[in-house]
Amino acid sequence: PPQACSQVRELMARQAFRHRLVSGFPDGVAVAAKTGTLPGLHMEAGVIRYPDGGLYAVAVFARSRELTASRTEVDAAIGATARIAVDFLRSAGL
């Protein structure tokens, strides 16, 4: 139901780590996301909401050869990849 979806987005918007999906979007675009990390795996899934009402579900998964949990270049690539995908959808009118 819409109310349950809204509650989940509200909880996800409280994400403490703001360096993956949110890093790819400008101020004014709301990002509600959940991060996941395992050795060599970096991921984040979330909902992107534009001021014009556009709403997009996004999930980006990345693998690195190094097993460290913190990889700033991978985190930035996750945000950039999400932005490219959402920009494509927006330009296609979806």
N, CA, C and O atoms as a CHARMM CRD file, in Angstrom:
* protein
*
  376
    1    1 PRO  N      0.82900  -1.20400   0.00000 PROA 1      0.00000
    2    1 PRO  CA     0.00000   0.00000   0.00000 PROA 1      0.00000
    3    1 PRO  C      0.87200   1.26700   0.00000 PROA 1      0.00000
    4    1 PRO  O      1.98800   1.25200   0.52000 PROA 1      0.00000
    5    2 PRO  N      0.37000   2.34200  -0.57400 PROA 2      0.00000
    6    2 PRO  CA     1.14300   3.58600  -0.63400 PROA 2      0.00000
    7    2 PRO  C      1.66700   4.05000   0.72500 PROA 2      0.00000
    8    2 PRO  O      2.79300   4.54000   0.81500 PROA 2      0.00000
    9    3 GLN  N      0.87100   3.90100   1.77900 PROA 3      0.00000
   10    3 GLN  CA     1.31300   4.33900   3.10500 PROA 3      0.00000
   11    3 GLN  C      2.52200   3.53200   3.57300 PROA 3      0.00000
   12    3 GLN  O      3.45200   4.09400   4.15100 PROA 3      0.00000
   13    4 ALA  N      2.51800   2.24000   3.33200 PROA 4      0.00000
   14    4 ALA  CA     3.65700   1.40000   3.72400 PROA 4      0.00000
   15    4 ALA  C      4.90500   1.78700   2.92700 PROA 4      0.00000
   16    4 ALA  O      6.00100   1.85000   3.48200 PROA 4      0.00000
   17    5 CYS  N      4.74000   2.04500   1.63600 PROA 5      0.00000
   18    5 CYS  CA     5.87400   2.46800   0.80800 PROA 5      0.00000
   19    5 CYS  C      6.44200   3.78600   1.31600 PROA 5      0.00000
   20    5 CYS  O      7.65900   3.95500   1.38900 PROA 5      0.00000
   21    6 SER  N      5.57200   4.70900   1.66200 PROA 6      0.00000
   22    6 SER  CA     6.01200   5.99500   2.19300 PROA 6      0.00000
   23    6 SER  C      6.80000   5.82300   3.49000 PROA 6      0.00000
   24    6 SER  O      7.82100   6.48000   3.69500 PROA 6      0.00000
   25    7 GLN  N      6.32700   4.94400   4.35600 PROA 7      0.00000
   26    7 GLN  CA     7.03000   4.69900   5.61600 PROA 7      0.00000
   27    7 GLN  C      8.41000   4.10800   5.37800 PROA 7      0.00000
   28    7 GLN  O      9.36700   4.49400   6.04900 PROA 7      0.00000
   29    8 VAL  N      8.53000   3.18300   4.44200 PROA 8      0.00000
   30    8 VAL  CA     9.83200   2.58500   4.13700 PROA 8      0.00000
   31    8 VAL  C     10.76800   3.63600   3.55700 PROA 8      0.00000
   32    8 VAL  O     11.94200   3.68600   3.92600 PROA 8      0.00000
   33    9 ARG  N     10.26200   4.48400   2.64800 PROA 9      0.00000
   34    9 ARG  CA    11.10600   5.54800   2.09000 PROA 9      0.00000
   35    9 ARG  C     11.56500   6.50500   3.18200 PROA 9      0.00000
   36    9 ARG  O     12.70900   6.96000   3.16900 PROA 9      0.00000
   37   10 GLU  N     10.68700   6.81100   4.12200 PROA 10     0.00000
   38   10 GLU  CA    11.05400   7.69500   5.23100 PROA 10     0.00000
   39   10 GLU  C     12.17100   7.08200   6.07300 PROA 10     0.00000
   40   10 GLU  O     13.11000   7.78000   6.45700 PROA 10     0.00000
   41   11 LEU  N     12.07800   5.80600   6.35800 PROA 11     0.00000
   42   11 LEU  CA    13.13500   5.13000   7.11700 PROA 11     0.00000
   43   11 LEU  C     14.45000   5.10700   6.32800 PROA 11     0.00000
   44   11 LEU  O     15.52000   5.35700   6.88400 PROA 11     0.00000
   45   12 MET  N     14.35800   4.80800   5.03900 PROA 12     0.00000
   46   12 MET  CA    15.56100   4.74200   4.21200 PROA 12     0.00000
   47   12 MET  C     16.20600   6.11900   4.05800 PROA 12     0.00000
   48   12 MET  O     17.42000   6.20900   3.87700 PROA 12     0.00000
   49   13 ALA  N     15.42600   7.17700   4.12600 PROA 13     0.00000
   50   13 ALA  CA    15.96500   8.53200   4.00200 PROA 13     0.00000
   51   13 ALA  C     16.83400   8.90600   5.20100 PROA 13     0.00000
   52   13 ALA  O     17.58100   9.88300   5.14700 PROA 13     0.00000
   53   14 ARG  N     16.73800   8.14900   6.26000 PROA 14     0.00000
   54   14 ARG  CA    17.55900   8.39000   7.45200 PROA 14     0.00000
   55   14 ARG  C     18.93200   7.73000   7.35200 PROA 14     0.00000
   56   14 ARG  O     19.68400   7.71800   8.32700 PROA 14     0.00000
   57   15 GLN  N     19.25700   7.19400   6.21000 PROA 15     0.00000
   58   15 GLN  CA    20.53300   6.51900   5.97800 PROA 15     0.00000
   59   15 GLN  C     21.69000   7.38300   6.45700 PROA 15     0.00000
   60   15 GLN  O     21.82300   8.54100   6.06100 PROA 15     0.00000
   61   16 ALA  N     22.51200   6.81400   7.30000 PROA 16     0.00000
   62   16 ALA  CA    23.64900   7.56300   7.85300 PROA 16     0.00000
   63   16 ALA  C     24.75400   7.76100   6.82000 PROA 16     0.00000
   64   16 ALA  O     25.44900   8.77600   6.84700 PROA 16     0.00000
   65   17 PHE  N     24.92200   6.80800   5.91500 PROA 17     0.00000
   66   17 PHE  CA    25.97400   6.89800   4.91200 PROA 17     0.00000
   67   17 PHE  C     25.41600   7.58400   3.67700 PROA 17     0.00000
   68   17 PHE  O     24.48900   7.07300   3.04700 PROA 17     0.00000
   69   18 ARG  N     25.97000   8.73500   3.32500 PROA 18     0.00000
   70   18 ARG  CA    25.42600   9.55000   2.25300 PROA 18     0.00000
   71   18 ARG  C     26.42900   9.69400   1.10600 PROA 18     0.00000
   72   18 ARG  O     26.44700  10.71700   0.42100 PROA 18     0.00000
   73   19 HSD  N     27.25400   8.68100   0.89800 PROA 19     0.00000
   74   19 HSD  CA    28.33000   8.81800  -0.06900 PROA 19     0.00000
   75   19 HSD  C     28.17000   7.92400  -1.29300 PROA 19     0.00000
   76   19 HSD  O     29.04400   7.92400  -2.16100 PROA 19     0.00000
   77   20 ARG  N     27.10700   7.18100  -1.38800 PROA 20     0.00000
   78   20 ARG  CA    26.92700   6.32800  -2.56100 PROA 20     0.00000
   79   20 ARG  C     25.87300   6.93800  -3.49000 PROA 20     0.00000
   80   20 ARG  O     26.20800   7.85500  -4.24000 PROA 20     0.00000
   81   21 LEU  N     24.64800   6.48600  -3.47900 PROA 21     0.00000
   82   21 LEU  CA    23.64300   7.00700  -4.41600 PROA 21     0.00000
   83   21 LEU  C     23.51400   8.51500  -4.33700 PROA 21     0.00000
   84   21 LEU  O     23.50800   9.19400  -5.36400 PROA 21     0.00000
   85   22 VAL  N     23.41000   9.04100  -3.13700 PROA 22     0.00000
   86   22 VAL  CA    23.15900  10.47900  -2.98400 PROA 22     0.00000
   87   22 VAL  C     24.28100  11.32000  -3.60400 PROA 22     0.00000
   88   22 VAL  O     24.04600  12.45500  -4.01700 PROA 22     0.00000
   89   23 SER  N     25.48100  10.77700  -3.67100 PROA 23     0.00000
   90   23 SER  CA    26.60300  11.54800  -4.22600 PROA 23     0.00000
   91   23 SER  C     26.41600  11.86400  -5.70600 PROA 23     0.00000
   92   23 SER  O     27.07500  12.76600  -6.22400 PROA 23     0.00000
   93   24 GLY  N     25.54100  11.14900  -6.39300 PROA 24     0.00000
   94   24 GLY  CA    25.33900  11.37500  -7.81500 PROA 24     0.00000
   95   24 GLY  C     24.25900  12.37700  -8.16100 PROA 24     0.00000
   96   24 GLY  O     24.05900  12.68900  -9.33500 PROA 24     0.00000
   97   25 PHE  N     23.55300  12.89100  -7.15300 PROA 25     0.00000
   98   25 PHE  CA    22.40200  13.74600  -7.42800 PROA 25     0.00000
   99   25 PHE  C     22.56300  15.12500  -6.79300 PROA 25     0.00000
  100   25 PHE  O     23.17600  15.26700  -5.73500 PROA 25     0.00000
  101   26 PRO  N     22.00100  16.14000  -7.45600 PROA 26     0.00000
  102   26 PRO  CA    22.13600  17.50400  -6.93200 PROA 26     0.00000
  103   26 PRO  C     21.24300  17.73300  -5.71000 PROA 26     0.00000
  104   26 PRO  O     20.33200  16.95400  -5.43000 PROA 26     0.00000
  105   27 ASP  N     21.53000  18.81400  -4.99800 PROA 27     0.00000
  106   27 ASP  CA    20.66500  19.22500  -3.89300 PROA 27     0.00000
  107   27 ASP  C     19.25400  19.41300  -4.43300 PROA 27     0.00000
  108   27 ASP  O     19.06500  19.83400  -5.57500 PROA 27     0.00000
  109   28 GLY  N     18.28900  19.10400  -3.62100 PROA 28     0.00000
  110   28 GLY  CA    16.90400  19.23200  -4.03400 PROA 28     0.00000
  111   28 GLY  C     16.30400  17.92800  -4.52700 PROA 28     0.00000
  112   28 GLY  O     15.08400  17.79600  -4.61700 PROA 28     0.00000
  113   29 VAL  N     17.15800  16.96600  -4.84600 PROA 29     0.00000
  114   29 VAL  CA    16.69500  15.64000  -5.22500 PROA 29     0.00000
  115   29 VAL  C     16.79700  14.76700  -3.97500 PROA 29     0.00000
  116   29 VAL  O     17.87800  14.61600  -3.40800 PROA 29     0.00000
  117   30 ALA  N     15.68300  14.19800  -3.55200 PROA 30     0.00000
  118   30 ALA  CA    15.65800  13.38300  -2.33700 PROA 30     0.00000
  119   30 ALA  C     16.08100  11.95600  -2.65600 PROA 30     0.00000
  120   30 ALA  O     15.63000  11.36200  -3.63500 PROA 30     0.00000
  121   31 VAL  N     16.94600  11.42300  -1.81800 PROA 31     0.00000
  122   31 VAL  CA    17.41500  10.05200  -1.98000 PROA 31     0.00000
  123   31 VAL  C     17.14000   9.30200  -0.69100 PROA 31     0.00000
  124   31 VAL  O     17.59100   9.70400   0.38100 PROA 31     0.00000
  125   32 ALA  N     16.40000   8.21400  -0.80000 PROA 32     0.00000
  126   32 ALA  CA    16.14500   7.32600   0.33000 PROA 32     0.00000
  127   32 ALA  C     16.76700   5.99100  -0.04400 PROA 32     0.00000
  128   32 ALA  O     16.31700   5.34300  -0.98900 PROA 32     0.00000
  129   33 ALA  N     17.79700   5.57000   0.68700 PROA 33     0.00000
  130   33 ALA  CA    18.55900   4.39900   0.23800 PROA 33     0.00000
  131   33 ALA  C     19.05700   3.55800   1.38900 PROA 33     0.00000
  132   33 ALA  O     19.12100   4.00800   2.53400 PROA 33     0.00000
  133   34 LYS  N     19.41000   2.32500   1.06200 PROA 34     0.00000
  134   34 LYS  CA    20.01400   1.39900   2.01100 PROA 34     0.00000
  135   34 LYS  C     21.28300   0.84800   1.39800 PROA 34     0.00000
  136   34 LYS  O     21.28600   0.33900   0.27700 PROA 34     0.00000
  137   35 THR  N     22.36600   0.96000   2.15900 PROA 35     0.00000
  138   35 THR  CA    23.67400   0.50000   1.72000 PROA 35     0.00000
  139   35 THR  C     23.91300  -0.93400   2.16400 PROA 35     0.00000
  140   35 THR  O     23.43900  -1.36000   3.21700 PROA 35     0.00000
  141   36 GLY  N     24.64500  -1.66200   1.35700 PROA 36     0.00000
  142   36 GLY  CA    25.08900  -3.00400   1.72900 PROA 36     0.00000
  143   36 GLY  C     26.53400  -3.16900   1.31600 PROA 36     0.00000
  144   36 GLY  O     26.92900  -2.73800   0.23300 PROA 36     0.00000
  145   37 THR  N     27.32100  -3.78700   2.17000 PROA 37     0.00000
  146   37 THR  CA    28.73200  -3.99700   1.86300 PROA 37     0.00000
  147   37 THR  C     29.16800  -5.35000   2.39600 PROA 37     0.00000
  148   37 THR  O     28.88500  -5.71200   3.53900 PROA 37     0.00000
  149   38 LEU  N     29.85800  -6.08400   1.54900 PROA 38     0.00000
  150   38 LEU  CA    30.52700  -7.32500   1.92100 PROA 38     0.00000
  151   38 LEU  C     31.93400  -7.22600   1.34500 PROA 38     0.00000
  152   38 LEU  O     32.17100  -6.38500   0.47700 PROA 38     0.00000
  153   39 PRO  N     32.85900  -8.03900   1.78700 PROA 39     0.00000
  154   39 PRO  CA    34.20700  -7.95400   1.22600 PROA 39     0.00000
  155   39 PRO  C     34.19600  -8.03900  -0.30400 PROA 39     0.00000
  156   39 PRO  O     33.79900  -9.05200  -0.88100 PROA 39     0.00000
  157   40 GLY  N     34.63500  -6.96900  -0.93800 PROA 40     0.00000
  158   40 GLY  CA    34.69600  -6.90700  -2.38800 PROA 40     0.00000
  159   40 GLY  C     33.38200  -6.57200  -3.07200 PROA 40     0.00000
  160   40 GLY  O     33.34700  -6.43200  -4.29400 PROA 40     0.00000
  161   41 LEU  N     32.30900  -6.44000  -2.31900 PROA 41     0.00000
  162   41 LEU  CA    31.00100  -6.11300  -2.88900 PROA 41     0.00000
  163   41 LEU  C     30.47800  -4.83100  -2.26300 PROA 41     0.00000
  164   41 LEU  O     30.50700  -4.66000  -1.04400 PROA 41     0.00000
  165   42 HSD  N     30.00600  -3.94500  -3.10600 PROA 42     0.00000
  166   42 HSD  CA    29.52300  -2.63800  -2.66800 PROA 42     0.00000
  167   42 HSD  C     28.19300  -2.40000  -3.36800 PROA 42     0.00000
  168   42 HSD  O     28.11000  -2.50100  -4.59200 PROA 42     0.00000
  169   43 MET  N     27.16400  -2.08800  -2.61100 PROA 43     0.00000
  170   43 MET  CA    25.85800  -1.91900  -3.23700 PROA 43     0.00000
  171   43 MET  C     25.01600  -0.90600  -2.49400 PROA 43     0.00000
  172   43 MET  O     25.24100  -0.61400  -1.31900 PROA 43     0.00000
  173   44 GLU  N     24.04600  -0.38000  -3.20800 PROA 44     0.00000
  174   44 GLU  CA    23.05800   0.47800  -2.57500 PROA 44     0.00000
  175   44 GLU  C     21.79900   0.43800  -3.43500 PROA 44     0.00000
  176   44 GLU  O     21.86500   0.45800  -4.66400 PROA 44     0.00000
  177   45 ALA  N     20.66600   0.38400  -2.77100 PROA 45     0.00000
  178   45 ALA  CA    19.37600   0.40100  -3.44400 PROA 45     0.00000
  179   45 ALA  C     18.54300   1.49800  -2.80200 PROA 45     0.00000
  180   45 ALA  O     18.62600   1.73100  -1.59600 PROA 45     0.00000
  181   46 GLY  N     17.74700   2.16400  -3.61200 PROA 46     0.00000
  182   46 GLY  CA    16.95100   3.22800  -3.04300 PROA 46     0.00000
  183   46 GLY  C     15.94000   3.80600  -4.00800 PROA 46     0.00000
  184   46 GLY  O     15.72300   3.29600  -5.10800 PROA 46     0.00000
  185   47 VAL  N     15.32800   4.89000  -3.55600 PROA 47     0.00000
  186   47 VAL  CA    14.33200   5.61000  -4.33400 PROA 47     0.00000
  187   47 VAL  C     14.80100   7.04800  -4.47500 PROA 47     0.00000
  188   47 VAL  O     15.16500   7.69900  -3.49600 PROA 47     0.00000
  189   48 ILE  N     14.78700   7.52900  -5.70400 PROA 48     0.00000
  190   48 ILE  CA    15.19400   8.89300  -6.02700 PROA 48     0.00000
  191   48 ILE  C     13.92400   9.67700  -6.33000 PROA 48     0.00000
  192   48 ILE  O     13.12600   9.27200  -7.17500 PROA 48     0.00000
  193   49 ARG  N     13.73500  10.80900  -5.63400 PROA 49     0.00000
  194   49 ARG  CA    12.53400  11.62700  -5.85900 PROA 49     0.00000
  195   49 ARG  C     12.96500  13.03300  -6.28800 PROA 49     0.00000
  196   49 ARG  O     13.66600  13.73900  -5.56200 PROA 49     0.00000
  197   50 TYR  N     12.52400  13.41500  -7.48700 PROA 50     0.00000
  198   50 TYR  CA    12.81100  14.74600  -8.01000 PROA 50     0.00000
  199   50 TYR  C     11.73700  15.73700  -7.56700 PROA 50     0.00000
  200   50 TYR  O     10.60400  15.34100  -7.29600 PROA 50     0.00000
  201   51 PRO  N     12.08500  17.01800  -7.49300 PROA 51     0.00000
  202   51 PRO  CA    11.10100  18.02800  -7.08300 PROA 51     0.00000
  203   51 PRO  C      9.85500  18.06200  -7.97300 PROA 51     0.00000
  204   51 PRO  O      8.78700  18.47100  -7.51900 PROA 51     0.00000
  205   52 ASP  N      9.98000  17.63600  -9.23100 PROA 52     0.00000
  206   52 ASP  CA     8.82700  17.62900 -10.14200 PROA 52     0.00000
  207   52 ASP  C      7.92600  16.41500  -9.93000 PROA 52     0.00000
  208   52 ASP  O      6.94800  16.23700 -10.65700 PROA 52     0.00000
  209   53 GLY  N      8.24700  15.57500  -8.93700 PROA 53     0.00000
  210   53 GLY  CA     7.43000  14.39900  -8.63600 PROA 53     0.00000
  211   53 GLY  C      7.94700  13.11600  -9.24500 PROA 53     0.00000
  212   53 GLY  O      7.43000  12.03900  -8.94700 PROA 53     0.00000
  213   54 GLY  N      8.97300  13.21100 -10.10400 PROA 54     0.00000
  214   54 GLY  CA     9.55200  12.00500 -10.68600 PROA 54     0.00000
  215   54 GLY  C     10.12100  11.10700  -9.59800 PROA 54     0.00000
  216   54 GLY  O     10.82900  11.57600  -8.70700 PROA 54     0.00000
  217   55 LEU  N      9.81400   9.82400  -9.67100 PROA 55     0.00000
  218   55 LEU  CA    10.19500   8.86100  -8.64900 PROA 55     0.00000
  219   55 LEU  C     10.82400   7.66200  -9.34400 PROA 55     0.00000
  220   55 LEU  O     10.23200   7.08700 -10.25800 PROA 55     0.00000
  221   56 TYR  N     12.03000   7.28300  -8.91000 PROA 56     0.00000
  222   56 TYR  CA    12.77400   6.22100  -9.58500 PROA 56     0.00000
  223   56 TYR  C     13.38000   5.26700  -8.56000 PROA 56     0.00000
  224   56 TYR  O     14.03300   5.69800  -7.61000 PROA 56     0.00000
  225   57 ALA  N     13.16100   3.97600  -8.75900 PROA 57     0.00000
  226   57 ALA  CA    13.81200   2.95900  -7.92900 PROA 57     0.00000
  227   57 ALA  C     15.14300   2.62700  -8.58900 PROA 57     0.00000
  228   57 ALA  O     15.21000   2.40400  -9.79800 PROA 57     0.00000
  229   58 VAL  N     16.20200   2.59600  -7.78100 PROA 58     0.00000
  230   58 VAL  CA    17.54900   2.37900  -8.31200 PROA 58     0.00000
  231   58 VAL  C     18.28400   1.38200  -7.42200 PROA 58     0.00000
  232   58 VAL  O     18.18500   1.43500  -6.19600 PROA 58     0.00000
  233   59 ALA  N     19.01800   0.47600  -8.05300 PROA 59     0.00000
  234   59 ALA  CA    19.91300  -0.41900  -7.32000 PROA 59     0.00000
  235   59 ALA  C     21.20500  -0.53000  -8.12100 PROA 59     0.00000
  236   59 ALA  O     21.17900  -0.80900  -9.31900 PROA 59     0.00000
  237   60 VAL  N     22.32900  -0.31100  -7.45700 PROA 60     0.00000
  238   60 VAL  CA    23.63400  -0.40500  -8.10900 PROA 60     0.00000
  239   60 VAL  C     24.49700  -1.35600  -7.29000 PROA 60     0.00000
  240   60 VAL  O     24.61500  -1.21400  -6.07300 PROA 60     0.00000
  241   61 PHE  N     25.09200  -2.31600  -7.96300 PROA 61     0.00000
  242   61 PHE  CA    25.96200  -3.29400  -7.33800 PROA 61     0.00000
  243   61 PHE  C     27.32200  -3.22000  -8.01000 PROA 61     0.00000
  244   61 PHE  O     27.41000  -3.18900  -9.23700 PROA 61     0.00000
  245   62 ALA  N     28.37600  -3.19100  -7.21600 PROA 62     0.00000
  246   62 ALA  CA    29.74000  -3.11500  -7.76200 PROA 62     0.00000
  247   62 ALA  C     30.61100  -4.15200  -7.07500 PROA 62     0.00000
  248   62 ALA  O     30.41600  -4.48000  -5.90500 PROA 62     0.00000
  249   63 ARG  N     31.56600  -4.65500  -7.82200 PROA 63     0.00000
  250   63 ARG  CA    32.52100  -5.61300  -7.27600 PROA 63     0.00000
  251   63 ARG  C     33.91700  -5.03500  -7.44200 PROA 63     0.00000
  252   63 ARG  O     34.24400  -4.47300  -8.48700 PROA 63     0.00000
  253   64 SER  N     34.73200  -5.17300  -6.41800 PROA 64     0.00000
  254   64 SER  CA    36.11900  -4.72100  -6.50700 PROA 64     0.00000
  255   64 SER  C     37.03800  -5.90300  -6.23100 PROA 64     0.00000
  256   64 SER  O     36.66600  -6.85300  -5.54200 PROA 64     0.00000
  257   65 ARG  N     38.21700  -5.82400  -6.77000 PROA 65     0.00000
  258   65 ARG  CA    39.18600  -6.91200  -6.57200 PROA 65     0.00000
  259   65 ARG  C     39.72600  -6.92800  -5.15100 PROA 65     0.00000
  260   65 ARG  O     40.04400  -7.98300  -4.60000 PROA 65     0.00000
  261   66 GLU  N     39.82300  -5.74100  -4.57000 PROA 66     0.00000
  262   66 GLU  CA    40.30100  -5.65200  -3.19400 PROA 66     0.00000
  263   66 GLU  C     39.13700  -5.90100  -2.24800 PROA 66     0.00000
  264   66 GLU  O     38.01100  -5.48400  -2.52200 PROA 66     0.00000
  265   67 LEU  N     39.39600  -6.56700  -1.15800 PROA 67     0.00000
  266   67 LEU  CA    38.33600  -6.95700  -0.24300 PROA 67     0.00000
  267   67 LEU  C     38.07300  -5.94000   0.85900 PROA 67     0.00000
  268   67 LEU  O     37.38200  -6.25200   1.82900 PROA 67     0.00000
  269   68 THR  N     38.60500  -4.73800   0.73100 PROA 68     0.00000
  270   68 THR  CA    38.38000  -3.70700   1.74900 PROA 68     0.00000
  271   68 THR  C     36.93200  -3.21700   1.66800 PROA 68     0.00000
  272   68 THR  O     36.33400  -3.18400   0.59300 PROA 68     0.00000
  273   69 ALA  N     36.39100  -2.84300   2.81000 PROA 69     0.00000
  274   69 ALA  CA    35.00100  -2.39000   2.86000 PROA 69     0.00000
  275   69 ALA  C     34.85100  -0.96600   2.35000 PROA 69     0.00000
  276   69 ALA  O     33.82700  -0.63200   1.75400 PROA 69     0.00000
  277   70 SER  N     35.84700  -0.12200   2.57200 PROA 70     0.00000
  278   70 SER  CA    35.75100   1.28100   2.20100 PROA 70     0.00000
  279   70 SER  C     36.53900   1.53600   0.92000 PROA 70     0.00000
  280   70 SER  O     37.76000   1.38500   0.89400 PROA 70     0.00000
  281   71 ARG  N     35.84100   1.92000  -0.13200 PROA 71     0.00000
  282   71 ARG  CA    36.45300   2.23100  -1.41600 PROA 71     0.00000
  283   71 ARG  C     35.77800   3.48400  -1.95500 PROA 71     0.00000
  284   71 ARG  O     34.73600   3.40400  -2.60600 PROA 71     0.00000
  285   72 THR  N     36.37400   4.64600  -1.68100 PROA 72     0.00000
  286   72 THR  CA    35.72200   5.90300  -2.04500 PROA 72     0.00000
  287   72 THR  C     35.46400   6.02600  -3.55000 PROA 72     0.00000
  288   72 THR  O     34.44500   6.58500  -3.95600 PROA 72     0.00000
  289   73 GLU  N     36.37700   5.51000  -4.38200 PROA 73     0.00000
  290   73 GLU  CA    36.16300   5.61600  -5.82000 PROA 73     0.00000
  291   73 GLU  C     35.00900   4.72900  -6.26900 PROA 73     0.00000
  292   73 GLU  O     34.29800   5.07600  -7.21200 PROA 73     0.00000
  293   74 VAL  N     34.81300   3.60300  -5.61900 PROA 74     0.00000
  294   74 VAL  CA    33.67700   2.73400  -5.94500 PROA 74     0.00000
  295   74 VAL  C     32.38000   3.39600  -5.48900 PROA 74     0.00000
  296   74 VAL  O     31.38100   3.37400  -6.20800 PROA 74     0.00000
  297   75 ASP  N     32.39800   3.97800  -4.30500 PROA 75     0.00000
  298   75 ASP  CA    31.21000   4.66700  -3.79800 PROA 75     0.00000
  299   75 ASP  C     30.79800   5.79800  -4.73300 PROA 75     0.00000
  300   75 ASP  O     29.61200   5.95600  -5.02400 PROA 75     0.00000
  301   76 ALA  N     31.75000   6.57900  -5.20000 PROA 76     0.00000
  302   76 ALA  CA    31.45100   7.67200  -6.13400 PROA 76     0.00000
  303   76 ALA  C     30.92100   7.12500  -7.45800 PROA 76     0.00000
  304   76 ALA  O     30.02600   7.71700  -8.06100 PROA 76     0.00000
  305   77 ALA  N     31.46800   6.00100  -7.91000 PROA 77     0.00000
  306   77 ALA  CA    31.00300   5.38800  -9.15700 PROA 77     0.00000
  307   77 ALA  C     29.56400   4.89800  -9.02400 PROA 77     0.00000
  308   77 ALA  O     28.81000   4.93400  -9.99600 PROA 77     0.00000
  309   78 ILE  N     29.17800   4.44500  -7.84800 PROA 78     0.00000
  310   78 ILE  CA    27.80000   4.00900  -7.61600 PROA 78     0.00000
  311   78 ILE  C     26.85400   5.20100  -7.80800 PROA 78     0.00000
  312   78 ILE  O     25.83000   5.07900  -8.48000 PROA 78     0.00000
  313   79 GLY  N     27.19300   6.33900  -7.22500 PROA 79     0.00000
  314   79 GLY  CA    26.36500   7.53500  -7.39500 PROA 79     0.00000
  315   79 GLY  C     26.30300   7.98800  -8.83700 PROA 79     0.00000
  316   79 GLY  O     25.23100   8.33200  -9.33600 PROA 79     0.00000
  317   80 ALA  N     27.44000   7.99200  -9.51100 PROA 80     0.00000
  318   80 ALA  CA    27.48900   8.43500 -10.91000 PROA 80     0.00000
  319   80 ALA  C     26.68600   7.49600 -11.80700 PROA 80     0.00000
  320   80 ALA  O     25.98500   7.94900 -12.71100 PROA 80     0.00000
  321   81 THR  N     26.78400   6.21000 -11.56400 PROA 81     0.00000
  322   81 THR  CA    26.04700   5.22800 -12.35600 PROA 81     0.00000
  323   81 THR  C     24.54600   5.39400 -12.17300 PROA 81     0.00000
  324   81 THR  O     23.78500   5.33200 -13.13800 PROA 81     0.00000
  325   82 ALA  N     24.12700   5.60400 -10.93600 PROA 82     0.00000
  326   82 ALA  CA    22.70100   5.81600 -10.66700 PROA 82     0.00000
  327   82 ALA  C     22.20500   7.05600 -11.39700 PROA 82     0.00000
  328   82 ALA  O     21.12300   7.04300 -11.98300 PROA 82     0.00000
  329   83 ARG  N     22.98100   8.11300 -11.36400 PROA 83     0.00000
  330   83 ARG  CA    22.58100   9.36100 -12.02700 PROA 83     0.00000
  331   83 ARG  C     22.46000   9.16500 -13.53000 PROA 83     0.00000
  332   83 ARG  O     21.50900   9.65500 -14.14000 PROA 83     0.00000
  333   84 ILE  N     23.39600   8.46600 -14.13100 PROA 84     0.00000
  334   84 ILE  CA    23.33900   8.20300 -15.57800 PROA 84     0.00000
  335   84 ILE  C     22.06100   7.45000 -15.92800 PROA 84     0.00000
  336   84 ILE  O     21.37900   7.79300 -16.89400 PROA 84     0.00000
  337   85 ALA  N     21.73700   6.42800 -15.14500 PROA 85     0.00000
  338   85 ALA  CA    20.54000   5.62700 -15.41500 PROA 85     0.00000
  339   85 ALA  C     19.27000   6.46200 -15.26100 PROA 85     0.00000
  340   85 ALA  O     18.38000   6.40300 -16.10900 PROA 85     0.00000
  341   86 VAL  N     19.18800   7.23200 -14.19100 PROA 86     0.00000
  342   86 VAL  CA    17.99100   8.04200 -13.95300 PROA 86     0.00000
  343   86 VAL  C     17.88500   9.14900 -14.99700 PROA 86     0.00000
  344   86 VAL  O     16.78700   9.43100 -15.47700 PROA 86     0.00000
  345   87 ASP  N     18.99400   9.77800 -15.35700 PROA 87     0.00000
  346   87 ASP  CA    18.95900  10.80600 -16.40500 PROA 87     0.00000
  347   87 ASP  C     18.43400  10.22500 -17.71200 PROA 87     0.00000
  348   87 ASP  O     17.66500  10.87900 -18.41700 PROA 87     0.00000
  349   88 PHE  N     18.84600   8.99900 -18.04100 PROA 88     0.00000
  350   88 PHE  CA    18.37100   8.34800 -19.25400 PROA 88     0.00000
  351   88 PHE  C     16.85500   8.15000 -19.18900 PROA 88     0.00000
  352   88 PHE  O     16.14400   8.45400 -20.14700 PROA 88     0.00000
  353   89 LEU  N     16.36700   7.64200 -18.06300 PROA 89     0.00000
  354   89 LEU  CA    14.92900   7.42500 -17.91200 PROA 89     0.00000
  355   89 LEU  C     14.15600   8.74000 -18.01500 PROA 89     0.00000
  356   89 LEU  O     13.10900   8.80800 -18.66000 PROA 89     0.00000
  357   90 ARG  N     14.68500   9.78100 -17.37200 PROA 90     0.00000
  358   90 ARG  CA    14.01800  11.08200 -17.41300 PROA 90     0.00000
  359   90 ARG  C     14.00400  11.65000 -18.82800 PROA 90     0.00000
  360   90 ARG  O     13.00600  12.23400 -19.24900 PROA 90     0.00000
  361   91 SER  N     15.09600  11.48600 -19.56100 PROA 91     0.00000
  362   91 SER  CA    15.14600  12.01600 -20.93400 PROA 91     0.00000
  363   91 SER  C     14.22000  11.24200 -21.86400 PROA 91     0.00000
  364   91 SER  O     13.77200  11.77700 -22.87900 PROA 91     0.00000
  365   92 ALA  N     13.93300   9.99500 -21.52800 PROA 92     0.00000
  366   92 ALA  CA    13.02800   9.18200 -22.33200 PROA 92     0.00000
  367   92 ALA  C     11.56800   9.38800 -21.92700 PROA 92     0.00000
  368   92 ALA  O     10.66100   8.79900 -22.51500 PROA 92     0.00000
  369   93 GLY  N     11.35400  10.22800 -20.92000 PROA 93     0.00000
  370   93 GLY  CA     9.99200  10.50300 -20.46300 PROA 93     0.00000
  371   93 GLY  C      9.40100   9.40200 -19.61800 PROA 93     0.00000
  372   93 GLY  O      8.18200   9.28900 -19.48800 PROA 93     0.00000
  373   94 LEU  N     10.26700   8.59300 -19.04400 PROA 94     0.00000
  374   94 LEU  CA     9.77300   7.47800 -18.21400 PROA 94     0.00000
  375   94 LEU  C      9.79200   7.85400 -16.74400 PROA 94     0.00000
  376   94 LEU  O      9.41400   7.04700 -15.89500 PROA 94     0.00000
